[in-house]
Amino acid sequence: MDSADFDPEGPETSEEGGFPLPIASNWRRAQAITIDWIGSLFVATLLSDNSWTLLIFFFQVAILTALTGSSAGQKLRGIRIIDVNTLQNIAPLGALLRTFLICLVIPAVVQNKEGRGLHDLATKSAAVSF
């Protein structure tokens, strides 16, 4: 891909025979997690101090993903978390496990060729653009 063809807003599409829906780009996912982190930091600062930020982030992302299929940042950036088998929202326990693995950082950074992180592979989920 030529640098002139780069679109940071565009979804990454998988090769022929890959995942059928457009996987959300790393750029959008980075923006979404930044929005979620800033929101969690704001709430933690209002409630007490910044030491609660990670816990607030965990619950905010896990609960919203389980209930709506997207965290606040993901919804703002047009990302939805789906179960790869049913193409529906992931189960609540899957959302908890996925969010826990995101908090560990490494599973979210290591990706396969389709652009799915280890946290997505472990929970049979995918972050897709909508």
Backbone torsions as a table, in degrees:
resi	resn	phi	psi	omega
1	MET	NA	133.8	178.8
2	ASP	-80.0	148.3	-179.2
3	SER	-62.0	-26.1	177.6
4	ALA	-69.7	-23.4	-179.4
5	ASP	-88.4	-4.5	-176.1
6	PHE	-70.3	126.6	176.3
7	ASP	-124.5	103.5	-177.7
8	PRO	-65.2	-18.0	179.5
9	GLU	-88.9	-21.7	-174.8
10	GLY	-75.8	147.6	179.1
11	PRO	-73.8	153.4	173.9
12	GLU	-83.3	125.3	178.3
13	THR	-101.4	142.4	-178.4
14	SER	-81.3	162.7	179.8
15	GLU	-69.7	169.4	179.9
16	GLU	-53.4	131.3	179.6
17	GLY	85.6	0.9	-179.8
18	GLY	-86.3	-154.8	-179.1
19	PHE	-64.2	134.6	-171.7
20	PRO	-73.6	-18.2	-178.7
21	LEU	-108.8	156.2	-179.0
22	PRO	-70.8	116.9	177.3
23	ILE	-70.4	135.4	180.0
24	ALA	-62.2	140.6	-178.5
25	SER	-68.7	156.5	177.3
26	ASN	-60.8	-33.9	179.6
27	TRP	-61.9	-47.6	178.3
28	ARG	-64.8	-40.9	-179.8
29	ARG	-65.6	-38.4	177.6
30	ALA	-64.8	-40.5	177.5
31	GLN	-64.3	-42.6	-178.3
32	ALA	-63.1	-45.3	-178.6
33	ILE	-69.5	-30.8	176.1
34	THR	-66.7	-43.4	177.0
35	ILE	-60.9	-45.1	179.4
36	ASP	-62.6	-41.5	-178.5
37	TRP	-67.1	-43.5	179.6
38	ILE	-63.2	-40.9	176.6
39	GLY	-62.1	-42.4	179.0
40	SER	-66.9	-39.1	177.6
41	LEU	-63.5	-41.1	178.5
42	PHE	-61.9	-47.1	179.8
43	VAL	-64.4	-42.8	179.7
44	ALA	-61.9	-40.1	179.0
45	THR	-66.3	-38.7	178.2
46	LEU	-66.6	-39.4	-175.6
47	LEU	-79.0	-42.6	-179.5
48	SER	-157.9	-92.6	178.2
49	ASP	-139.9	176.3	-173.8
50	ASN	-69.2	-9.1	-177.2
51	SER	-68.0	-14.3	-179.2
52	TRP	-95.2	1.9	-173.3
53	THR	-57.9	-47.9	-177.6
54	LEU	-62.8	-41.7	179.2
55	LEU	-65.2	-42.5	177.2
56	ILE	-64.9	-41.7	176.8
57	PHE	-58.2	-47.8	-179.2
58	PHE	-56.6	-51.7	-176.7
59	PHE	-68.4	-39.5	179.5
60	GLN	-61.7	-48.8	-177.8
61	VAL	-69.0	-44.9	-177.7
62	ALA	-63.8	-46.6	-177.0
63	ILE	-68.1	-46.9	-179.8
64	LEU	-66.0	-36.9	178.0
65	THR	-66.1	-41.5	179.6
66	ALA	-66.0	-38.8	-175.5
67	LEU	-84.8	-38.7	-172.3
68	THR	-119.1	-11.0	-178.1
69	GLY	88.8	-1.0	179.7
70	SER	-153.0	145.7	169.6
71	SER	-78.0	176.3	179.9
72	ALA	-59.8	-46.9	-180.0
73	GLY	-65.4	-39.5	178.6
74	GLN	-65.1	-40.5	179.0
75	LYS	-63.7	-42.7	178.6
76	LEU	-64.3	-29.9	-178.2
77	ARG	-98.9	5.8	175.2
78	GLY	75.1	41.2	-179.9
79	ILE	-119.0	140.2	175.6
80	ARG	-130.0	139.8	178.5
81	ILE	-98.2	121.6	-176.9
82	ILE	-125.4	157.3	171.5
83	ASP	-78.8	128.8	-175.3
84	VAL	-70.0	-20.7	179.8
85	ASN	-83.4	-40.5	-175.3
86	THR	-103.0	-16.0	-174.6
87	LEU	60.5	25.5	175.9
88	GLN	-112.9	177.7	176.2
89	ASN	-56.9	147.1	178.3
90	ILE	-72.9	158.4	-179.3
91	ALA	-66.7	154.9	179.8
92	PRO	-55.5	-41.5	178.0
93	LEU	-66.6	-35.2	175.4
94	GLY	-63.8	-39.3	178.1
95	ALA	-65.5	-39.8	177.4
96	LEU	-63.7	-47.8	-179.5
97	LEU	-64.2	-43.9	-179.5
98	ARG	-60.0	-44.9	-179.6
99	THR	-67.3	-39.0	176.6
100	PHE	-59.8	-44.5	179.8
101	LEU	-66.4	-34.2	175.0
102	ILE	-63.0	-40.4	179.7
103	CYS	-64.1	-24.2	176.2
104	LEU	-78.3	-10.7	176.0
105	VAL	72.5	-57.2	-173.3
106	ILE	-55.7	-46.2	179.3
107	PRO	-59.6	-28.9	-180.0
108	ALA	-78.9	-23.1	-176.7
109	VAL	-87.5	-34.7	-179.2
110	VAL	-81.3	124.0	-175.2
111	GLN	-128.4	158.4	173.6
112	ASN	-91.2	-173.5	-177.6
113	LYS	-64.0	-28.9	-179.9
114	GLU	-77.7	-11.0	-178.2
115	GLY	92.3	13.9	177.5
116	ARG	-94.3	128.7	-179.9
117	GLY	-76.5	168.7	178.6
118	LEU	-60.0	-32.6	178.1
119	HIS	-65.7	-33.9	176.2
120	ASP	-72.9	-41.3	-179.6
121	LEU	-65.4	-40.1	-179.1
122	ALA	-66.3	-30.2	-177.5
123	THR	-106.4	8.9	-179.2
124	LYS	51.6	47.9	-178.7
125	SER	-126.5	170.8	176.4
126	ALA	-149.0	144.9	174.9
127	ALA	-95.4	110.5	-175.6
128	VAL	-113.9	152.8	176.0
129	SER	-81.6	144.0	174.5
130	PHE	-134.6	NA	NA
